[in-house]
């Protein structure tokens, strides 16, 4: 069984930009889905279980992306 992907950092002490954090979320989602596919192909698991795990991974990614929304640089600034 594989472990969930952990965002990689080149320097643990350097601050991460919002875009880097969003890229980390996308990388983690793709790695998790790839691991899920390999695991379930090997086990020949029921489609409902696969669908539930995919839904979970998507929810985790969606929540992480909401925490790190992109900054829009055009238009008026809301205050």
C-alpha atoms as a printed R data frame, in Angstrom:
   type eleno elety resid chain resno       x      y       z
1  ATOM     1    CA   UNK     A     1   0.000  0.000   0.000
2  ATOM     2    CA   UNK     A     2   1.377  3.411  -0.930
3  ATOM     3    CA   UNK     A     3   1.324  6.507   1.220
4  ATOM     4    CA   UNK     A     4  -0.410  9.741   0.194
5  ATOM     5    CA   UNK     A     5   1.740 12.105  -1.799
6  ATOM     6    CA   UNK     A     6   3.334 14.883   0.199
7  ATOM     7    CA   UNK     A     7   4.002 18.263  -1.444
8  ATOM     8    CA   UNK     A     8   7.681 18.553  -2.243
9  ATOM     9    CA   UNK     A     9   9.716 21.570  -1.184
10 ATOM    10    CA   UNK     A    10  13.141 22.482  -2.426
11 ATOM    11    CA   UNK     A    11  13.841 24.502   0.701
12 ATOM    12    CA   UNK     A    12  11.685 23.873   3.766
13 ATOM    13    CA   UNK     A    13  12.401 27.386   5.069
14 ATOM    14    CA   UNK     A    14  11.473 29.339   1.955
15 ATOM    15    CA   UNK     A    15   7.924 30.727   1.808
16 ATOM    16    CA   UNK     A    16   5.672 29.120  -0.786
17 ATOM    17    CA   UNK     A    17   3.783 31.339  -3.188
18 ATOM    18    CA   UNK     A    18   0.081 30.817  -3.674
19 ATOM    19    CA   UNK     A    19   0.750 29.466  -7.166
20 ATOM    20    CA   UNK     A    20   3.302 26.975  -5.803
21 ATOM    21    CA   UNK     A    21   0.827 25.784  -3.169
22 ATOM    22    CA   UNK     A    22  -1.862 25.347  -5.844
23 ATOM    23    CA   UNK     A    23   0.613 23.403  -8.013
24 ATOM    24    CA   UNK     A    24   1.399 21.205  -4.977
25 ATOM    25    CA   UNK     A    25  -2.335 20.484  -4.588
26 ATOM    26    CA   UNK     A    26  -2.625 19.520  -8.257
27 ATOM    27    CA   UNK     A    27   0.483 17.304  -8.040
28 ATOM    28    CA   UNK     A    28  -0.856 15.585  -4.926
29 ATOM    29    CA   UNK     A    29  -4.244 14.962  -6.578
30 ATOM    30    CA   UNK     A    30  -2.692 13.455  -9.697
31 ATOM    31    CA   UNK     A    31  -0.315 11.245  -7.706
32 ATOM    32    CA   UNK     A    32  -3.149 10.091  -5.436
33 ATOM    33    CA   UNK     A    33  -5.378  9.218  -8.382
34 ATOM    34    CA   UNK     A    34  -2.553  7.351 -10.121
35 ATOM    35    CA   UNK     A    35  -1.895  5.352  -6.930
36 ATOM    36    CA   UNK     A    36  -5.612  4.637  -6.597
37 ATOM    37    CA   UNK     A    37  -5.807  3.320 -10.164
38 ATOM    38    CA   UNK     A    38  -2.765  1.057  -9.731
39 ATOM    39    CA   UNK     A    39  -3.996 -0.267  -6.376
40 ATOM    40    CA   UNK     A    40  -7.506 -1.054  -7.611
41 ATOM    41    CA   UNK     A    41  -6.348 -2.626 -10.857
42 ATOM    42    CA   UNK     A    42  -4.139 -4.960  -8.835
43 ATOM    43    CA   UNK     A    43  -6.978 -5.840  -6.453
44 ATOM    44    CA   UNK     A    44  -9.813 -5.902  -9.027
45 ATOM    45    CA   UNK     A    45 -11.975 -3.818  -6.681
46 ATOM    46    CA   UNK     A    46 -15.654 -2.931  -7.172
47 ATOM    47    CA   UNK     A    47 -16.349  0.269  -9.144
48 ATOM    48    CA   UNK     A    48 -18.386  1.805  -6.303
49 ATOM    49    CA   UNK     A    49 -15.361  1.709  -4.007
50 ATOM    50    CA   UNK     A    50 -13.191  3.308  -6.678
51 ATOM    51    CA   UNK     A    51 -15.789  6.020  -7.264
52 ATOM    52    CA   UNK     A    52 -15.980  6.758  -3.532
53 ATOM    53    CA   UNK     A    53 -12.197  7.084  -3.266
54 ATOM    54    CA   UNK     A    54 -12.041  9.335  -6.333
55 ATOM    55    CA   UNK     A    55 -14.784 11.531  -4.852
56 ATOM    56    CA   UNK     A    56 -12.800 11.747  -1.616
57 ATOM    57    CA   UNK     A    57  -9.573 12.743  -3.409
58 ATOM    58    CA   UNK     A    58 -11.449 15.390  -5.403
59 ATOM    59    CA   UNK     A    59 -12.997 16.808  -2.215
60 ATOM    60    CA   UNK     A    60  -9.575 16.982  -0.543
61 ATOM    61    CA   UNK     A    61  -8.109 18.781  -3.569
62 ATOM    62    CA   UNK     A    62 -11.092 21.131  -3.862
63 ATOM    63    CA   UNK     A    63 -10.804 22.143  -0.191
64 ATOM    64    CA   UNK     A    64  -7.063 22.717  -0.506
65 ATOM    65    CA   UNK     A    65  -7.552 24.846  -3.619
66 ATOM    66    CA   UNK     A    66 -10.204 26.923  -1.847
67 ATOM    67    CA   UNK     A    67  -7.659 27.670   0.894
68 ATOM    68    CA   UNK     A    68  -5.190 28.888  -1.753
69 ATOM    69    CA   UNK     A    69  -7.346 30.768  -4.229
70 ATOM    70    CA   UNK     A    70  -5.552 32.563  -7.050
71 ATOM    71    CA   UNK     A    71  -4.969 36.267  -6.641
72 ATOM    72    CA   UNK     A    72  -6.611 38.314  -9.386
73 ATOM    73    CA   UNK     A    73  -4.495 41.296 -10.405
74 ATOM    74    CA   UNK     A    74  -7.010 42.962 -12.740
75 ATOM    75    CA   UNK     A    75 -10.059 44.965 -11.824
76 ATOM    76    CA   UNK     A    76 -10.912 46.979  -8.721
77 ATOM    77    CA   UNK     A    77  -9.673 45.861  -5.338
78 ATOM    78    CA   UNK     A    78 -12.434 44.984  -2.852
79 ATOM    79    CA   UNK     A    79 -11.980 46.520   0.572
